[in-house]
Amino acid sequence: MERVLVVCGAGASSTFLAHWMRQGASSRGLEITVQAGSLADLPAQLPDLDILLVGAHLRESYPRILEQAAGTNVRVALLPALTYDRVGSDLALGIVEELTDARPG
């Protein structure tokens, strides 16, 4: 089971996206758990993750986020600008599928 965290600045928009991703994951047959979080919570949550999706509006913070994830096995992706609904969750789930397929081993 892949553990996915979606982060945004305060955790509000990621909550909507995580909700829709959980609904869409089962219909795609993905064995994942999806949680939402804020940028401030990230250091504490990194050790428990497999995949980290970063909201597009955090583009300027992305290099720092990559530094935080360095040395972990967490796969990190910067989301494109998307809507935080079913349509956006389909795009985000596609990224999760790509990262899952790219997993070493």
C-alpha positions in Angstrom: 0.0 0.0 0.0 1.5 3.3 -1.1 1.2 6.2 1.4 0.6 9.5 -0.4 0.6 13.0 1.0 -0.7 16.0 -0.8 0.6 19.3 0.6 -0.4 22.8 0.1 0.3 26.0 2.1 -2.2 25.6 4.9 -3.7 22.2 4.2 -7.1 23.4 3.0 -7.0 22.9 -0.7 -5.1 19.6 -0.3 -7.9 18.3 1.8 -10.3 18.6 -1.1 -7.9 17.0 -3.6 -7.1 14.1 -1.2 -10.8 13.5 -0.8 -11.4 13.2 -4.5 -8.2 11.1 -4.9 -9.4 8.6 -2.3 -12.6 8.2 -4.2 -10.9 7.8 -7.6 -8.2 5.5 -6.3 -10.6 2.6 -5.7 -12.1 2.9 -9.1 -8.6 2.7 -10.6 -7.7 -0.3 -8.5 -4.9 1.7 -6.8 -3.8 0.5 -3.4 -3.0 3.8 -1.8 -3.8 5.9 1.2 -4.1 9.6 0.6 -3.7 12.2 3.2 -3.7 16.0 3.1 -1.2 18.2 4.9 0.4 21.6 5.2 3.9 22.6 4.4 4.6 23.2 8.1 3.7 19.5 8.9 5.9 18.1 6.2 9.1 17.3 8.2 7.1 15.2 10.7 5.2 13.3 8.0 8.1 12.6 5.6 9.3 9.4 7.4 5.9 7.7 6.9 5.4 8.5 3.2 6.0 6.8 -0.1 4.8 9.6 -2.4 4.6 13.4 -1.8 2.5 15.6 -4.2 3.2 19.3 -3.9 0.6 21.9 -4.8 1.6 24.0 -7.9 1.3 27.2 -5.8 4.3 26.0 -3.8 6.6 26.0 -6.8 9.0 28.5 -5.2 9.3 26.2 -2.1 9.8 23.1 -4.2 13.6 23.1 -4.1 13.5 23.3 -0.3 10.9 20.5 -0.2 13.2 18.3 -2.4 16.0 19.0 0.0 13.8 17.9 2.9 13.0 14.7 1.1 16.6 14.0 0.1 17.9 10.9 1.8 14.5 9.3 2.1 12.8 6.9 -0.3 9.9 9.4 -0.8 9.1 10.1 -4.5 8.2 13.7 -4.9 6.3 15.5 -7.7 5.2 19.1 -8.2 1.6 19.0 -9.3 0.6 21.1 -12.3 -2.0 23.8 -11.8 -5.2 21.9 -11.5 -8.6 22.1 -9.9 -9.1 20.5 -6.5 -12.1 18.4 -7.7 -12.7 15.1 -9.5 -11.0 16.3 -12.7 -7.9 17.5 -10.8 -7.8 14.3 -8.8 -7.7 12.2 -12.0 -4.6 14.2 -13.1 -3.0 13.7 -9.6 -3.8 10.0 -9.6 -2.1 9.7 -13.0 1.0 11.2 -11.5 0.8 8.7 -8.6 0.6 5.9 -11.1 3.7 7.2 -12.9 5.6 7.4 -9.7 4.5 4.0 -8.6 5.6 2.5 -11.9 8.9 4.3 -11.6 9.6 2.8 -8.1 13.0 1.2 -7.9 13.1 -2.6 -7.4 
